[in-house]
Amino acid sequence: MACNSTGGACGSDGGGGGCYKDNAGDENRKPSTNMITTCLKCKATQATVFTGGDGGGRFCPECFRSNLYGKFKLAVTSNALISPTDKILVAFSGGPSSRVALQFVSEMQLKAQNNFNATANRDRSLPVFGVGVAFIDESEINSVTSSNLDKAIEDIKAIVSTLPPPTKELHVVPIRNIFSTKTNDGKEMLKNLMSAVDDVTGKDDLLTHLRMLCLQKIAIENGYTKLVLGSCTSRIACHVLAATVKGQGYSLAADIQYADARWEVPVVLPLRDCPLQELNILCNLDSLKIVEIFNESRAGINGLISSFVKILQEENPSRECTIVRTAGKLTPFPFNRIPEVDVDDANMASQRRQKKFNLRPIESLPPESFCPICNSPMSCNSNLEPMREHFRAACCSSCQYQILPEEPSSMEEFYSFLPESLIARAKNGNQKWIREKIQDCLLLDDEDES
């Protein structure tokens, strides 16, 4: 509230009325304590939860929880992230973000189940989407004692078993499984690959890419149709700045949208609008158990950016939201939409999103080429098949600088350590681009070759 220091009408309302000075004459008088501590949402209960950021304010516990769940549900419904026919896999790391994501997805599934049970005519009811949970065991990379790992896995099993019905299947999979063959358990291959990367930022990024490959493998082998990540506003804000510093500006828009269908199993981010501070508060309020077995601290550029954003957030609680909102103005890629399904509500949400971002139909757009390592879209399509001699040229500039060795002999060795799934995906993606590129020059079966 601003007042005219020279006297006269209060500058805040333009007309003298409503200023707290008018009735008291004490310029230092503040609004009453009741006004300050009342919940902004219900305006009836004392506020005990205080948050920062764009959606910040003061809430009572019930309204705070309702507000946070509302952000999650709005993201899901507005962007058609989950449909009744889906089988959802929730990536669970044990931290507060993935814990809240699992809790909210479970609650949404329970409500869908209750609606299904309450429907008189079962034949006309929509099915209830399924939910599974995936935990990636990274003990080969992170130094963790076997006893601590066993205890963490038992805690995760207990968390999943206590979720409301329907029952959720838990997948505990070592990250080395992406290297596994009939004659090799993948442990040595994983160790060799990580050792071949000298740059600390490159190691951190490569681990992130391998984790995604492992989650995709779990989802594909078990018939899941969507992969839910617990990426929140705080994590995405760090990614925005880190990607910019590492030269990933072109592909940045691909990673920060609510949906990402460039993967075989589409990835969705329903907590995109939820800051980490609020997720931590909810875990404390609802006693949601956190299982932090692996070190979540980032290394190299990623670690520096995380520390920088933390300082910014302490100075101004809106900084993380501002970063994500600003980056959100970037135009999404065609694959940043969920493929249409037969459910009318999901189709309508998809059409609204397409209109909002002025996205053209996928058929009218040229195909993208993707980096074989990080799967980032590239600004120019490569016409080189990513075999050993051309693999570097097929990668994005960030992976070339941060991950790939410079010496040809070291590059040869690095290539030999890559998982077959990564190499196969790179070859298939490049061959698909070549086929689409020459499609106009191909003859159809019913055309005269003469």
N, C-alpha and C positions, 0 to 999 in steps of 0.2 A: 504494500500500500504506500503510494507516494503522495506527499502533501506539499503544497506551495509554501516554501519557507518564508516568503515575504508577507504571508497573511492572505486572507480571502478564502476562496473556495478550495476544497481539496482537489488536488490534481488527479486523484485516482478515479473519481467518478464524474468529474467535470461540473459538479454543481453543488458542492457544500454538504449534501446529506450523506450519511453513512460513515463518516470518518469517526474513528474512535476518540479523536481529540474533542469532538463537538460537545460531548456530554461530560467529559471529565476535566479537561484543561491540563491534564498531566501528560506531557509529550512522551514520557517513557512508559506509559501504560500499555500492556500487551493484551491480546485476546485472552479470554478465560481459558483455564486449564482444560475444562470440559470440551471446548471446541478443538483443542489441539489433540486430545487423546481419543476422540470419537472416531470410530471406523468410517472411512470415506464411503464405503459401499452401502452398508446397512444403516449407517447414521444413528444407530441405537446402542451399539455395544462398544465397550472400551477397546481401543486399539492396543494390541500388544505386539504386533508384527510390523516392522518398519522396513521398507525396501527403497532402493534407488532405481535409477534408470527411467526410461520413457514411461513405463507402466508403474512407476514407483508411487509410494504413498504409505498410508497407515491403514492397517486392516485388523480386524479380529481374526482369530485362527480360522473360523469357518469361511469367512469371506475371502481370506487369502487363498485358501485351498481351492475354493470355487473359481477365483480369478485365474489361478495358474492352470487349472484343468480346462478352463474356458479357452485359454490360448492354445493349448494342445488340441482341443476338439475343433476349434475354428480352423487350424491348419489342416487337420485331417479332412474335414468335410468340404472346405472351400477348394481344396486341391485334389480331391478324390484319391487320397493316399491309401485308404483301406476300403475295400468293397466286401459285400457279404460272401462272395465266392472265393476270397483270398485265403491263403495259408501263410501267415506272417511269421517270419523269423526275427526275433529281437536279439541284437548283438549285445551281450552283457559282459562288461569289463569289471563290474563290481563297484564302480564309482557312483557318485550321486546322480549323474546325468542318465546313465543307463538304468540305474535303479528306479528312477522316477518314470522313465520311458516304459519299462516293464510293468510298473504298477498301473500307469494310465491305460496302456494297451489292454491289460488284464481287466480293468474296470469297464472299459468299453466293450470287451467281449462278454463280460457278465451281463451288462445291460442288454446286449443283443440276444443273449440266451434267454433272459427273463422275458423279453418281448416275444421271442419265438414260442416259449412255453405258454404265454398268455393268449396267443392267437387262437381263436376258435377253429378256424379252418386251416389246418396244417398245410394243405396242398397249396395254399396261396402265400405261405410264409416264405420270406427270404431266408436262405441258409445262414448259419452263424460261422463267421470266419474262424479259422484255426490259428493257434499260437504255439510257437516253439521258441526255445531259448538256446543260444549258442555262446559258449565260453571258450576262448582261445587260450590254450596253455602255451605260454611263451617262456617256460622255465629253461629251455635250451639257450636262450639269449639273455634273459635276466637272471641274475644270481639269486636263487630262492632255494631254501632248504626243502627237502622232501616232506618233512613234517609240517612246515608252514603251508606248503602247497596242498597237502592232503587235508589239512584243516580248512583251508579256503574253499576247496571243492565241496567238502561236507557242508560248509555254511551256505554255499550257493545252492546245493541240493535242498537244504532246509528252506531257503527262501522260495524256491520254485514250488516245492511241495505245499507250502502254506498259502499260495495264491488261490483266489477263489476259482471254482470250477468254470468251464471245463478244464480237464487236466492238460498241463503243458509238458511237452517232451523236452528234456534237457540234453544238449549235445556238448560234451566236453572233449575237445579235439586239440591235439598238439599241433602247433604251427608247422612242424616238420612234415605233416601229412601231405602238403602240396608237393613235396619232393618224393613221396613214397612210391616205390615200385615193388615188384615181386621179389627182387633180389636186394633191395636197399630200403631201410626204414626212413631215410631222408635226413637223419641227424647229422651225418658227416657233410652232406651236400649243403645243408643250411649253414653249418659252421664255416665251410669254405667260402660260400657266397658272401656272407657278412664280413669275413676277413678280407675279401678282395676289394672292399670299399674303404678307402683311407679317410675320406672326409666325414666328419662327425655328423654334419647336417645330412649328407647322403645316406649314412647308416640309418638315421632316424626316419628319413623319408622312405627308404627301401623297406624298413620294417612295417611302416604304415601300408605300403602297397602289398606286401606279402600277407598282412593281416586281412586285407580286403579279398585277396585271392582265396584265402582259406575260408572266409565266410561265404563267398560265392560257391565254393565247392560243396560246403555243407548244405547250402540252400538248394543247389541243383540236384544233389544226390538224394535229398529227402523230399523233393517235390514242393518246396516253398515257392510262393509267387511274389513276395515282397520281402525286402530286408530293411528292418528298422534300425537306424543308428541313433544313439543318444546325443548327437552333436547339438550343443546349445548355442545361444547367442555368444557367450564368452569364447567358446572354442572356435566358432566361425569367425569372430572378429580377429582372433590371432591368425587364423588361416588367411584372411584377406590381406593383412599386412605382410605376412611371411611370403605369400605367393607373389605379391608385388615386388618384394625385394629380390626374390629368386628368379624373376623374369617370366613368371607364369601369368602375366596380365591377360593374354588372349583367352586362356582357358579358365580364368578365375570364375566367370559367371556360371560355368558348368557345375562347380562344386558347392555353391552356396544356395541353390534353389531347394524348394521343398521336395522335389522329385528328380530322379536321375535314372533314366532308362537306357543309358548307353551300355550298362551291364546286362548280362543275360538274365539275372534276377534284379529287377529295378530296386534302387535304393531310395528310401524316403526319410525325411528329417522332420518329424512332427514337433520337436522341441526347438525349432529354429528361432522362435520368438521368446524363449525363456532363458533369462540370465542364470548363470551358475549360482549366484547369491541366493536367488529364490528357490532353486532346486535344493540347495543345502538346508535352507530354512524348513522346507517341507519334510525333508528326511528327518530333521530333528523333531518337528511337531508330531509326525506320525510314527516315529521310532522305526523308520525304514533302515534296515541293517545295511551297512556299507562293507564291502569286502575288497579292500585295496591290497592285493597281493603283489602286483607288479608295480615298479616305479613309474609313475605317471609324468615325471619331470622330462621335459624335452631337452634336446642337445643342440649345440651350434646355433644357427640362425633362428631355429624354432624356439629354443630356450630364451634367447635374447628378446625376441618379439613377445613371448609370453610374459616375461618380466616387465617389459616396457608397457604392455597393455594393462598389466596389474597396477602399475604406478598411475597410469592415466585414469583408471577406474577409481582409484582412491581419491584422486583430485576432483573428479567429476563423475558421479555414479551413472551418468547417461552416455559416457564415451563408447562403451561396447555396443550399445543399441544404435548409436549414431553411425559407427563404422559399418555395421551390418546393413542398416537402412540405406546408407549411401551406396554401398556396393550392390545392394539389391536393385538399383536403378539400371544396372547393366542388362542388356538384352539377353534373355535365356537362349540356349541352343534348342533345336528341334527335339532333342532327346530329353529335355527337361520338362517332360509331360508324361503322365501315365497313359499307356496304351488303352484305348477305349475298350470297355467291356460291355456286357449285355444289360447291366443294371442301369436303369434310366437316370437315377440320381447321380451316379458316378459320371455318366456321359454328360449331363448338364453341367456339372462342376468342371469337367475337362473343357467343355466348349466355352464356359465363362473365362477360364484361365487363358485359353487360346485367344479370345477376343481382347482380354486385358492387355496382353503383351504383344498383340498384333502378330501372332505366329502364323506363318503360312503352313499349309498341309505338308507333311513330311515328304510326300511324293513330289512336290514341286521344288524341293531344295536339293542342292548338290550334296553328295555323300561326304562325310567327314573322314579324315584319317586320324588315327589315334596313336599315341606314343605306346610302344610295346611294353614299357615298364610301368608307367603310372596311369596309362589309359587316358591321358589328357588329350582333348581335341587339338589339332595342329592347324595353324593358319594356312598352310599350303599342303596339298596332298603329295605324298611321296610316291614315285613310281618304281621304287626299289623294293624287292621282296626282302624282308628283314632276315636274311641268312647271316652267317658269320661275318662275311666280308662287307655287308651293308647294314649291319645291325645299328651301328652308331648313327648313320645317316637317317635311319628310320625313327630315332628317338627325338624327343623334344629337347630344346637347348638346355633346360634346367637339369634334366637327367644326364645329359652329356657332360655337364660341368660338375654336378654334385655327386653323381653315382658312378659313371663309367670311367674305367682307367684310361689313361692317355696312351700308354705304350701298346703297340699292336699285339705283342706277345701276351701282355697282361689282359688285353681285351679278349683275346682268344680263350684264355683260361676262364675269365669271367663268364663268357658265353656258355662254356661247358658246365657251369654250375647252375644255370638258370633252370627253374622247374619246367617240365615239358608242357604243362598247361599254359604257361606264359608264352612260350615259343609258338605253340599251336594257335593260340588266340591271335598273336601277331600275324602269323601267316594267313590265317583265315580272313582277318580283317582287311589285309592288304589285297588279297586275291578278290575279295568282294568288291573293293573299290575299283580294281582293274576291270572286272566284268561290267560294272555299272558304267564305267567311263567309256567303254567301247560298245555299249548296248546298241547305239544307233547304227553301228556298222555291221551288226550281226543280222543274218537272214533268219526269218521265222520258218517254222517247219512247212507252212503252207505257201511259202513264197517260191517263185520260180528262180532257181539259182542262176539262170541265164540272164 
